[in-house]
Amino acid sequence: MPQIKQLVLTPRSSFLRIKCPKCGMERIVFSNSKRKIYCEGCGELLVIPTGGKAIINSQEIKKVD
Ligand SMILES: [Zn+2]
């Protein structure tokens, strides 16, 4: 059985579809964002950069292929 390389299938950074917890507006963000990202609908802070993987303020997070 050939071994599947996990790194190829799950890169460290990816695009995520998230949903604002306040107004429900969806948007696509980068998981390793270096900038704060605010909701375009209500101004809620959605993505908080940490230097590595960003903190996502969303109840729903879906990976975008
Ligand atoms: Zn919002």
N, CA, C, O and the ligand as a Tripos MOL2 file, in Angstrom:
@<TRIPOS>MOLECULE
protein
  261   259    66     0     0
PROTEIN
NO_CHARGES

@<TRIPOS>ATOM
      1 N           0.8370   -1.2150    0.0000 N.3       1 MET1
      2 CA          0.0000    0.0000    0.0000 C.3       1 MET1
      3 C           0.8660    1.2580    0.0000 C.2       1 MET1
      4 O           1.6590    1.4690    0.9170 O.2       1 MET1
      5 N           0.7160    2.0760   -1.0090 N.am      2 PRO2
      6 CA          1.4920    3.3260   -1.0030 C.3       2 PRO2
      7 C           0.9540    4.2830    0.0620 C.2       2 PRO2
      8 O          -0.2530    4.3880    0.2840 O.2       2 PRO2
      9 N           1.8680    4.9590    0.6950 N.am      3 GLN3
     10 CA          1.4450    5.8890    1.7430 C.3       3 GLN3
     11 C           1.0070    7.2210    1.1350 C.2       3 GLN3
     12 O           1.7030    7.7910    0.2950 O.2       3 GLN3
     13 N          -0.1270    7.6940    1.5630 N.am      4 ILE4
     14 CA         -0.6190    8.9830    1.0670 C.3       4 ILE4
     15 C           0.0430   10.1040    1.8580 C.2       4 ILE4
     16 O           0.0920   10.0750    3.0880 O.2       4 ILE4
     17 N           0.5380   11.0680    1.1410 N.am      5 LYS5
     18 CA          1.1950   12.1830    1.8200 C.3       5 LYS5
     19 C           0.1590   13.1710    2.3400 C.2       5 LYS5
     20 O          -0.5270   13.8450    1.5730 O.2       5 LYS5
     21 N           0.0670   13.2370    3.6490 N.am      6 GLN6
     22 CA         -0.9100   14.1120    4.2960 C.3       6 GLN6
     23 C          -0.6960   15.5860    3.9560 C.2       6 GLN6
     24 O          -1.6510   16.3500    3.8170 O.2       6 GLN6
     25 N           0.5510   15.9630    3.8260 N.am      7 LEU7
     26 CA          0.8550   17.3730    3.5840 C.3       7 LEU7
     27 C           0.2960   17.8590    2.2530 C.2       7 LEU7
     28 O          -0.0930   19.0190    2.1150 O.2       7 LEU7
     29 N           0.2610   16.9680    1.2900 N.am      8 VAL8
     30 CA         -0.2590   17.3430   -0.0190 C.3       8 VAL8
     31 C          -1.7680   17.5800    0.0530 C.2       8 VAL8
     32 O          -2.3110   18.4920   -0.5710 O.2       8 VAL8
     33 N          -2.4290   16.7130    0.8480 N.am      9 LEU9
     34 CA         -3.8730   16.7960    0.9440 C.3       9 LEU9
     35 C          -4.3410   17.9130    1.8750 C.2       9 LEU9
     36 O          -5.3790   18.5330    1.6450 O.2       9 LEU9
     37 N          -3.5660   18.1580    2.9250 N.am     10 THR10
     38 CA         -3.9610   19.1920    3.8650 C.3      10 THR10
     39 C          -2.8510   20.2190    4.0400 C.2      10 THR10
     40 O          -2.0580   20.1430    4.9790 O.2      10 THR10
     41 N          -2.8070   21.1690    3.1330 N.am     11 PRO11
     42 CA         -1.8070   22.2230    3.2630 C.3      11 PRO11
     43 C          -2.0530   23.0470    4.5270 C.2      11 PRO11
     44 O          -3.1790   23.1200    5.0190 O.2      11 PRO11
     45 N          -1.0160   23.6520    5.0370 N.am     12 ARG12
     46 CA         -1.1160   24.3720    6.3120 C.3      12 ARG12
     47 C          -2.0530   25.5700    6.2290 C.2      12 ARG12
     48 O          -2.7120   25.9250    7.2070 O.2      12 ARG12
     49 N          -2.1060   26.1780    5.0740 N.am     13 SER13
     50 CA         -2.9890   27.3260    4.9330 C.3      13 SER13
     51 C          -4.0250   27.0220    3.8680 C.2      13 SER13
     52 O          -3.7670   26.2670    2.9310 O.2      13 SER13
     53 N          -5.1850   27.6110    4.0190 N.am     14 SER14
     54 CA         -6.2360   27.3540    3.0590 C.3      14 SER14
     55 C          -7.2500   28.4890    3.1160 C.2      14 SER14
     56 O          -7.2050   29.3540    3.9910 O.2      14 SER14
     57 N          -8.1570   28.4540    2.1610 N.am     15 PHE15
     58 CA         -9.2300   29.4300    2.1700 C.3      15 PHE15
     59 C         -10.4410   28.8300    2.8710 C.2      15 PHE15
     60 O         -10.7820   27.6640    2.6750 O.2      15 PHE15
     61 N         -11.0690   29.6410    3.6760 N.am     16 LEU16
     62 CA        -12.2000   29.1690    4.4640 C.3      16 LEU16
     63 C         -13.4210   30.0430    4.1970 C.2      16 LEU16
     64 O         -13.3310   31.2650    4.0800 O.2      16 LEU16
     65 N         -14.5560   29.3730    4.1060 N.am     17 ARG17
     66 CA        -15.8140   30.1080    3.9960 C.3      17 ARG17
     67 C         -16.3890   30.2210    5.4080 C.2      17 ARG17
     68 O         -16.7020   29.2110    6.0380 O.2      17 ARG17
     69 N         -16.5230   31.4250    5.8890 N.am     18 ILE18
     70 CA        -17.0180   31.6110    7.2520 C.3      18 ILE18
     71 C         -18.2950   32.4450    7.2370 C.2      18 ILE18
     72 O         -18.6170   33.1280    6.2650 O.2      18 ILE18
     73 N         -18.9990   32.3580    8.3490 N.am     19 LYS19
     74 CA        -20.2810   33.0360    8.4550 C.3      19 LYS19
     75 C         -20.2460   33.9580    9.6700 C.2      19 LYS19
     76 O         -19.8710   33.5360   10.7630 O.2      19 LYS19
     77 N         -20.6260   35.1760    9.4830 N.am     20 CYS20
     78 CA        -20.6390   36.1330   10.5810 C.3      20 CYS20
     79 C         -21.6310   35.6820   11.6550 C.2      20 CYS20
     80 O         -22.7840   35.3860   11.3420 O.2      20 CYS20
     81 N         -21.1860   35.6270   12.9400 N.am     21 PRO21
     82 CA        -22.0870   35.1900   14.0130 C.3      21 PRO21
     83 C         -23.1880   36.2090   14.3100 C.2      21 PRO21
     84 O         -24.1970   35.8750   14.9290 O.2      21 PRO21
     85 N         -22.9910   37.4380   13.8720 N.am     22 LYS22
     86 CA        -23.9710   38.4890   14.1650 C.3      22 LYS22
     87 C         -25.0610   38.5950   13.1050 C.2      22 LYS22
     88 O         -26.2530   38.5550   13.4120 O.2      22 LYS22
     89 N         -24.6290   38.7320   11.8440 N.am     23 CYS23
     90 CA        -25.6210   38.9910   10.7960 C.3      23 CYS23
     91 C         -25.7570   37.8360    9.8060 C.2      23 CYS23
     92 O         -26.6630   37.8420    8.9720 O.2      23 CYS23
     93 N         -24.8630   36.8400    9.8890 N.am     24 GLY24
     94 CA        -24.9940   35.6700    9.0290 C.3      24 GLY24
     95 C         -24.4170   35.8230    7.6360 C.2      24 GLY24
     96 O         -24.5490   34.9190    6.8110 O.2      24 GLY24
     97 N         -23.7800   36.9510    7.3600 N.am     25 MET25
     98 CA        -23.2010   37.1470    6.0310 C.3      25 MET25
     99 C         -21.9830   36.2450    5.8520 C.2      25 MET25
    100 O         -21.1300   36.1560    6.7360 O.2      25 MET25
    101 N         -21.9100   35.5810    4.7070 N.am     26 GLU26
    102 CA        -20.7870   34.6870    4.4380 C.3      26 GLU26
    103 C         -19.6900   35.4190    3.6910 C.2      26 GLU26
    104 O         -19.9400   36.3250    2.8970 O.2      26 GLU26
    105 N         -18.4660   34.9960    3.9710 N.am     27 ARG27
    106 CA        -17.3490   35.5130    3.1730 C.3      27 ARG27
    107 C         -16.2020   34.5220    3.2120 C.2      27 ARG27
    108 O         -16.1510   33.6480    4.0780 O.2      27 ARG27
    109 N         -15.2930   34.6620    2.2810 N.am     28 ILE28
    110 CA        -14.1620   33.7430    2.1860 C.3      28 ILE28
    111 C         -12.9130   34.4610    2.6800 C.2      28 ILE28
    112 O         -12.6060   35.5780    2.2610 O.2      28 ILE28
    113 N         -12.2040   33.7930    3.5790 N.am     29 VAL29
    114 CA        -11.0000   34.3870    4.1520 C.3      29 VAL29
    115 C          -9.8450   33.3910    4.0750 C.2      29 VAL29
    116 O         -10.0500   32.1930    3.8810 O.2      29 VAL29
    117 N          -8.6460   33.9050    4.2270 N.am     30 PHE30
    118 CA         -7.4410   33.0840    4.2420 C.3      30 PHE30
    119 C          -7.1730   32.6430    5.6850 C.2      30 PHE30
    120 O          -7.2140   33.4640    6.6010 O.2      30 PHE30
    121 N          -6.9020   31.3540    5.8860 N.am     31 SER31
    122 CA         -6.7650   30.8350    7.2590 C.3      31 SER31
    123 C          -5.5390   31.4000    7.9740 C.2      31 SER31
    124 O          -5.5010   31.4320    9.2040 O.2      31 SER31
    125 N          -4.5460   31.8420    7.2180 N.am     32 ASN32
    126 CA         -3.3510   32.4160    7.8390 C.3      32 ASN32
    127 C          -3.2890   33.9190    7.6010 C.2      32 ASN32
    128 O          -2.2160   34.4830    7.3850 O.2      32 ASN32
    129 N          -4.4340   34.5470    7.6420 N.am     33 SER33
    130 CA         -4.5040   35.9690    7.3760 C.3      33 SER33
    131 C          -3.5890   36.7670    8.3150 C.2      33 SER33
    132 O          -3.4940   36.4710    9.5060 O.2      33 SER33
    133 N          -2.9420   37.7500    7.7770 N.am     34 LYS34
    134 CA         -2.0590   38.6000    8.5830 C.3      34 LYS34
    135 C          -2.7750   39.8850    9.0130 C.2      34 LYS34
    136 O          -2.2340   40.6900    9.7710 O.2      34 LYS34
    137 N          -3.9830   40.0540    8.5190 N.am     35 ARG35
    138 CA         -4.7340   41.2680    8.8380 C.3      35 ARG35
    139 C          -6.0550   40.9210    9.5060 C.2      35 ARG35
    140 O          -6.6100   39.8430    9.2930 O.2      35 ARG35
    141 N          -6.5370   41.8260   10.2960 N.am     36 LYS36
    142 CA         -7.8720   41.6590   10.8640 C.3      36 LYS36
    143 C          -8.8940   41.7880    9.7420 C.2      36 LYS36
    144 O          -8.7620   42.6370    8.8610 O.2      36 LYS36
    145 N          -9.9050   40.9430    9.7860 N.am     37 ILE37
    146 CA        -10.9500   41.0060    8.7720 C.3      37 ILE37
    147 C         -12.2840   41.2400    9.4730 C.2      37 ILE37
    148 O         -12.6640   40.5280   10.4020 O.2      37 ILE37
    149 N         -12.9720   42.2610    8.9900 N.am     38 TYR38
    150 CA        -14.2580   42.6020    9.5720 C.3      38 TYR38
    151 C         -15.3910   42.2100    8.6270 C.2      38 TYR38
    152 O         -15.2090   42.1560    7.4110 O.2      38 TYR38
    153 N         -16.5510   41.9380    9.1990 N.am     39 CYS39
    154 CA        -17.7200   41.6240    8.4020 C.3      39 CYS39
    155 C         -18.1040   42.8390    7.5600 C.2      39 CYS39
    156 O         -18.1000   43.9720    8.0410 O.2      39 CYS39
    157 N         -18.4330   42.5820    6.3060 N.am     40 GLU40
    158 CA        -18.8180   43.6850    5.4200 C.3      40 GLU40
    159 C         -20.2330   44.1560    5.7160 C.2      40 GLU40
    160 O         -20.6130   45.2720    5.3600 O.2      40 GLU40
    161 N         -21.0040   43.3080    6.3630 N.am     41 GLY41
    162 CA        -22.3880   43.6500    6.6450 C.3      41 GLY41
    163 C         -22.5470   44.4810    7.9140 C.2      41 GLY41
    164 O         -23.2130   45.5160    7.9010 O.2      41 GLY41
    165 N         -21.9310   44.0250    9.0210 N.am     42 CYS42
    166 CA        -22.1710   44.6750   10.3070 C.3      42 CYS42
    167 C         -20.9120   45.1760   11.0000 C.2      42 CYS42
    168 O         -21.0020   45.8470   12.0280 O.2      42 CYS42
    169 N         -19.7460   44.8630   10.4590 N.am     43 GLY43
    170 CA        -18.5130   45.3790   11.0410 C.3      43 GLY43
    171 C         -17.9430   44.5140   12.1630 C.2      43 GLY43
    172 O         -16.9570   44.8980   12.7910 O.2      43 GLY43
    173 N         -18.5440   43.3620   12.4220 N.am     44 GLU44
    174 CA        -18.0440   42.4450   13.4460 C.3      44 GLU44
    175 C         -16.6530   41.9480   13.0750 C.2      44 GLU44
    176 O         -16.3810   41.6530   11.9110 O.2      44 GLU44
    177 N         -15.7760   41.8580   14.0670 N.am     45 LEU45
    178 CA        -14.4310   41.3300   13.8170 C.3      45 LEU45
    179 C         -14.5250   39.8210   13.6160 C.2      45 LEU45
    180 O         -14.9880   39.0990   14.4990 O.2      45 LEU45
    181 N         -14.0850   39.3520   12.4580 N.am     46 LEU46
    182 CA        -14.2420   37.9350   12.1080 C.3      46 LEU46
    183 C         -12.9370   37.1540   12.1630 C.2      46 LEU46
    184 O         -12.9350   35.9790   12.5290 O.2      46 LEU46
    185 N         -11.8330   37.7910   11.8040 N.am     47 VAL47
    186 CA        -10.5520   37.0850   11.7710 C.3      47 VAL47
    187 C          -9.5140   37.8990   12.5300 C.2      47 VAL47
    188 O          -9.3010   39.0810   12.2610 O.2      47 VAL47
    189 N          -8.8720   37.2280   13.4910 N.am     48 ILE48
    190 CA         -7.8560   37.8770   14.3220 C.3      48 ILE48
    191 C          -6.5160   37.2180   14.0380 C.2      48 ILE48
    192 O          -6.3490   36.0340   14.3330 O.2      48 ILE48
    193 N          -5.5600   37.9400   13.4770 N.am     49 PRO49
    194 CA         -4.2560   37.3410   13.1780 C.3      49 PRO49
    195 C          -3.4560   37.0680   14.4390 C.2      49 PRO49
    196 O          -3.5190   37.8380   15.3970 O.2      49 PRO49
    197 N          -2.7020   35.9710   14.4430 N.am     50 THR50
    198 CA         -1.9050   35.6020   15.6180 C.3      50 THR50
    199 C          -0.4280   35.4610   15.2790 C.2      50 THR50
    200 O           0.3990   35.2590   16.1680 O.2      50 THR50
    201 N          -0.0970   35.5670   13.9990 N.am     51 GLY51
    202 CA          1.2720   35.3090   13.5690 C.3      51 GLY51
    203 C           1.3790   33.9460   12.9100 C.2      51 GLY51
    204 O           2.2420   33.7230   12.0610 O.2      51 GLY51
    205 N           0.5070   33.0440   13.3000 N.am     52 GLY52
    206 CA          0.4170   31.7280   12.6580 C.3      52 GLY52
    207 C          -0.9580   31.5940   12.0620 C.2      52 GLY52
    208 O          -1.3540   32.3560   11.1790 O.2      52 GLY52
    209 N          -1.6790   30.6120   12.5580 N.am     53 LYS53
    210 CA         -3.0400   30.4200   12.0920 C.3      53 LYS53
    211 C          -3.9550   31.4470   12.7620 C.2      53 LYS53
    212 O          -3.9080   31.6290   13.9790 O.2      53 LYS53
    213 N          -4.7650   32.0970   11.9790 N.am     54 ALA54
    214 CA         -5.6200   33.1480   12.5080 C.3      54 ALA54
    215 C          -6.7620   32.5660   13.3300 C.2      54 ALA54
    216 O          -7.1920   31.4320   13.1140 O.2      54 ALA54
    217 N          -7.2420   33.3660   14.2770 N.am     55 ILE55
    218 CA         -8.4180   32.9640   15.0590 C.3      55 ILE55
    219 C          -9.6550   33.3900   14.2830 C.2      55 ILE55
    220 O          -9.7940   34.5530   13.9020 O.2      55 ILE55
    221 N         -10.5410   32.4480   14.0550 N.am     56 ILE56
    222 CA        -11.7390   32.7160   13.2720 C.3      56 ILE56
    223 C         -12.9420   32.8430   14.2060 C.2      56 ILE56
    224 O         -13.2510   31.9310   14.9730 O.2      56 ILE56
    225 N         -13.6010   33.9700   14.1270 N.am     57 ASN57
    226 CA        -14.7860   34.2090   14.9470 C.3      57 ASN57
    227 C         -16.0280   33.8710   14.1230 C.2      57 ASN57
    228 O         -16.6920   34.7480   13.5710 O.2      57 ASN57
    229 N         -16.3170   32.5710   14.0580 N.am     58 SER58
    230 CA        -17.4550   32.1420   13.2520 C.3      58 SER58
    231 C         -17.9580   30.7980   13.7540 C.2      58 SER58
    232 O         -17.1690   29.9450   14.1600 O.2      58 SER58
    233 N         -19.2610   30.6120   13.7260 N.am     59 GLN59
    234 CA        -19.8250   29.3270   14.1380 C.3      59 GLN59
    235 C         -19.6820   28.3030   13.0270 C.2      59 GLN59
    236 O         -19.5560   27.1070   13.2930 O.2      59 GLN59
    237 N         -19.6990   28.7600   11.8010 N.am     60 GLU60
    238 CA        -19.5810   27.8590   10.6630 C.3      60 GLU60
    239 C         -18.2910   28.1500    9.9090 C.2      60 GLU60
    240 O         -18.0630   29.2750    9.4650 O.2      60 GLU60
    241 N         -17.4500   27.1320    9.7680 N.am     61 ILE61
    242 CA        -16.2060   27.2840    9.0090 C.3      61 ILE61
    243 C         -16.1330   26.1330    8.0150 C.2      61 ILE61
    244 O         -16.0760   24.9660    8.4010 O.2      61 ILE61
    245 N         -16.1340   26.4740    6.7430 N.am     62 LYS62
    246 CA        -16.0220   25.4410    5.7230 C.3      62 LYS62
    247 C         -14.8030   25.7090    4.8720 C.2      62 LYS62
    248 O         -14.5190   26.8480    4.5020 O.2      62 LYS62
    249 N         -14.0860   24.6360    4.5660 N.am     63 LYS63
    250 CA        -12.8940   24.7630    3.7400 C.3      63 LYS63
    251 C         -13.3030   24.9160    2.2770 C.2      63 LYS63
    252 O         -14.1980   24.2270    1.7870 O.2      63 LYS63
    253 N         -12.6360   25.8220    1.6050 N.am     64 VAL64
    254 CA        -12.8990   26.0270    0.1850 C.3      64 VAL64
    255 C         -11.8210   25.3330   -0.6140 C.2      64 VAL64
    256 O         -10.6340   25.5810   -0.4010 O.2      64 VAL64
    257 N         -12.2100   24.4760   -1.5190 N.am     65 ASP65
    258 CA        -11.2340   23.7290   -2.3230 C.3      65 ASP65
    259 C         -10.7410   24.5500   -3.4870 C.2      65 ASP65
    260 O          -9.9150   24.0790   -4.2690 O.2      65 ASP65
    261 ZN        -21.9180   40.5950   10.1570 Zn       66 ZN66
@<TRIPOS>BOND
     1     1     2 1
     2     2     3 1
     3     3     4 2
     4     3     5 am
     5     5     6 1
     6     6     7 1
     7     7     8 2
     8     7     9 am
     9     9    10 1
    10    10    11 1
    11    11    12 2
    12    11    13 am
    13    13    14 1
    14    14    15 1
    15    15    16 2
    16    15    17 am
    17    17    18 1
    18    18    19 1
    19    19    20 2
    20    19    21 am
    21    21    22 1
    22    22    23 1
    23    23    24 2
    24    23    25 am
    25    25    26 1
    26    26    27 1
    27    27    28 2
    28    27    29 am
    29    29    30 1
    30    30    31 1
    31    31    32 2
    32    31    33 am
    33    33    34 1
    34    34    35 1
    35    35    36 2
    36    35    37 am
    37    37    38 1
    38    38    39 1
    39    39    40 2
    40    39    41 am
    41    41    42 1
    42    42    43 1
    43    43    44 2
    44    43    45 am
    45    45    46 1
    46    46    47 1
    47    47    48 2
    48    47    49 am
    49    49    50 1
    50    50    51 1
    51    51    52 2
    52    51    53 am
    53    53    54 1
    54    54    55 1
    55    55    56 2
    56    55    57 am
    57    57    58 1
    58    58    59 1
    59    59    60 2
    60    59    61 am
    61    61    62 1
    62    62    63 1
    63    63    64 2
    64    63    65 am
    65    65    66 1
    66    66    67 1
    67    67    68 2
    68    67    69 am
    69    69    70 1
    70    70    71 1
    71    71    72 2
    72    71    73 am
    73    73    74 1
    74    74    75 1
    75    75    76 2
    76    75    77 am
    77    77    78 1
    78    78    79 1
    79    79    80 2
    80    79    81 am
    81    81    82 1
    82    82    83 1
    83    83    84 2
    84    83    85 am
    85    85    86 1
    86    86    87 1
    87    87    88 2
    88    87    89 am
    89    89    90 1
    90    90    91 1
    91    91    92 2
    92    91    93 am
    93    93    94 1
    94    94    95 1
    95    95    96 2
    96    95    97 am
    97    97    98 1
    98    98    99 1
    99    99   100 2
   100    99   101 am
   101   101   102 1
   102   102   103 1
   103   103   104 2
   104   103   105 am
   105   105   106 1
   106   106   107 1
   107   107   108 2
   108   107   109 am
   109   109   110 1
   110   110   111 1
   111   111   112 2
   112   111   113 am
   113   113   114 1
   114   114   115 1
   115   115   116 2
   116   115   117 am
   117   117   118 1
   118   118   119 1
   119   119   120 2
   120   119   121 am
   121   121   122 1
   122   122   123 1
   123   123   124 2
   124   123   125 am
   125   125   126 1
   126   126   127 1
   127   127   128 2
   128   127   129 am
   129   129   130 1
   130   130   131 1
   131   131   132 2
   132   131   133 am
   133   133   134 1
   134   134   135 1
   135   135   136 2
   136   135   137 am
   137   137   138 1
   138   138   139 1
   139   139   140 2
   140   139   141 am
   141   141   142 1
   142   142   143 1
   143   143   144 2
   144   143   145 am
   145   145   146 1
   146   146   147 1
   147   147   148 2
   148   147   149 am
   149   149   150 1
   150   150   151 1
   151   151   152 2
   152   151   153 am
   153   153   154 1
   154   154   155 1
   155   155   156 2
   156   155   157 am
   157   157   158 1
   158   158   159 1
   159   159   160 2
   160   159   161 am
   161   161   162 1
   162   162   163 1
   163   163   164 2
   164   163   165 am
   165   165   166 1
   166   166   167 1
   167   167   168 2
   168   167   169 am
   169   169   170 1
   170   170   171 1
   171   171   172 2
   172   171   173 am
   173   173   174 1
   174   174   175 1
   175   175   176 2
   176   175   177 am
   177   177   178 1
   178   178   179 1
   179   179   180 2
   180   179   181 am
   181   181   182 1
   182   182   183 1
   183   183   184 2
   184   183   185 am
   185   185   186 1
   186   186   187 1
   187   187   188 2
   188   187   189 am
   189   189   190 1
   190   190   191 1
   191   191   192 2
   192   191   193 am
   193   193   194 1
   194   194   195 1
   195   195   196 2
   196   195   197 am
   197   197   198 1
   198   198   199 1
   199   199   200 2
   200   199   201 am
   201   201   202 1
   202   202   203 1
   203   203   204 2
   204   203   205 am
   205   205   206 1
   206   206   207 1
   207   207   208 2
   208   207   209 am
   209   209   210 1
   210   210   211 1
   211   211   212 2
   212   211   213 am
   213   213   214 1
   214   214   215 1
   215   215   216 2
   216   215   217 am
   217   217   218 1
   218   218   219 1
   219   219   220 2
   220   219   221 am
   221   221   222 1
   222   222   223 1
   223   223   224 2
   224   223   225 am
   225   225   226 1
   226   226   227 1
   227   227   228 2
   228   227   229 am
   229   229   230 1
   230   230   231 1
   231   231   232 2
   232   231   233 am
   233   233   234 1
   234   234   235 1
   235   235   236 2
   236   235   237 am
   237   237   238 1
   238   238   239 1
   239   239   240 2
   240   239   241 am
   241   241   242 1
   242   242   243 1
   243   243   244 2
   244   243   245 am
   245   245   246 1
   246   246   247 1
   247   247   248 2
   248   247   249 am
   249   249   250 1
   250   250   251 1
   251   251   252 2
   252   251   253 am
   253   253   254 1
   254   254   255 1
   255   255   256 2
   256   255   257 am
   257   257   258 1
   258   258   259 1
   259   259   260 2
@<TRIPOS>SUBSTRUCTURE
     1 MET1         2 RESIDUE 1 A MET
     2 PRO2         6 RESIDUE 1 A PRO
     3 GLN3        10 RESIDUE 1 A GLN
     4 ILE4        14 RESIDUE 1 A ILE
     5 LYS5        18 RESIDUE 1 A LYS
     6 GLN6        22 RESIDUE 1 A GLN
     7 LEU7        26 RESIDUE 1 A LEU
     8 VAL8        30 RESIDUE 1 A VAL
     9 LEU9        34 RESIDUE 1 A LEU
    10 THR10       38 RESIDUE 1 A THR
    11 PRO11       42 RESIDUE 1 A PRO
    12 ARG12       46 RESIDUE 1 A ARG
    13 SER13       50 RESIDUE 1 A SER
    14 SER14       54 RESIDUE 1 A SER
    15 PHE15       58 RESIDUE 1 A PHE
    16 LEU16       62 RESIDUE 1 A LEU
    17 ARG17       66 RESIDUE 1 A ARG
    18 ILE18       70 RESIDUE 1 A ILE
    19 LYS19       74 RESIDUE 1 A LYS
    20 CYS20       78 RESIDUE 1 A CYS
    21 PRO21       82 RESIDUE 1 A PRO
    22 LYS22       86 RESIDUE 1 A LYS
    23 CYS23       90 RESIDUE 1 A CYS
    24 GLY24       94 RESIDUE 1 A GLY
    25 MET25       98 RESIDUE 1 A MET
    26 GLU26      102 RESIDUE 1 A GLU
    27 ARG27      106 RESIDUE 1 A ARG
    28 ILE28      110 RESIDUE 1 A ILE
    29 VAL29      114 RESIDUE 1 A VAL
    30 PHE30      118 RESIDUE 1 A PHE
    31 SER31      122 RESIDUE 1 A SER
    32 ASN32      126 RESIDUE 1 A ASN
    33 SER33      130 RESIDUE 1 A SER
    34 LYS34      134 RESIDUE 1 A LYS
    35 ARG35      138 RESIDUE 1 A ARG
    36 LYS36      142 RESIDUE 1 A LYS
    37 ILE37      146 RESIDUE 1 A ILE
    38 TYR38      150 RESIDUE 1 A TYR
    39 CYS39      154 RESIDUE 1 A CYS
    40 GLU40      158 RESIDUE 1 A GLU
    41 GLY41      162 RESIDUE 1 A GLY
    42 CYS42      166 RESIDUE 1 A CYS
    43 GLY43      170 RESIDUE 1 A GLY
    44 GLU44      174 RESIDUE 1 A GLU
    45 LEU45      178 RESIDUE 1 A LEU
    46 LEU46      182 RESIDUE 1 A LEU
    47 VAL47      186 RESIDUE 1 A VAL
    48 ILE48      190 RESIDUE 1 A ILE
    49 PRO49      194 RESIDUE 1 A PRO
    50 THR50      198 RESIDUE 1 A THR
    51 GLY51      202 RESIDUE 1 A GLY
    52 GLY52      206 RESIDUE 1 A GLY
    53 LYS53      210 RESIDUE 1 A LYS
    54 ALA54      214 RESIDUE 1 A ALA
    55 ILE55      218 RESIDUE 1 A ILE
    56 ILE56      222 RESIDUE 1 A ILE
    57 ASN57      226 RESIDUE 1 A ASN
    58 SER58      230 RESIDUE 1 A SER
    59 GLN59      234 RESIDUE 1 A GLN
    60 GLU60      238 RESIDUE 1 A GLU
    61 ILE61      242 RESIDUE 1 A ILE
    62 LYS62      246 RESIDUE 1 A LYS
    63 LYS63      250 RESIDUE 1 A LYS
    64 VAL64      254 RESIDUE 1 A VAL
    65 ASP65      258 RESIDUE 1 A ASP
    66 ZN66       261 GROUP 0 **** ****
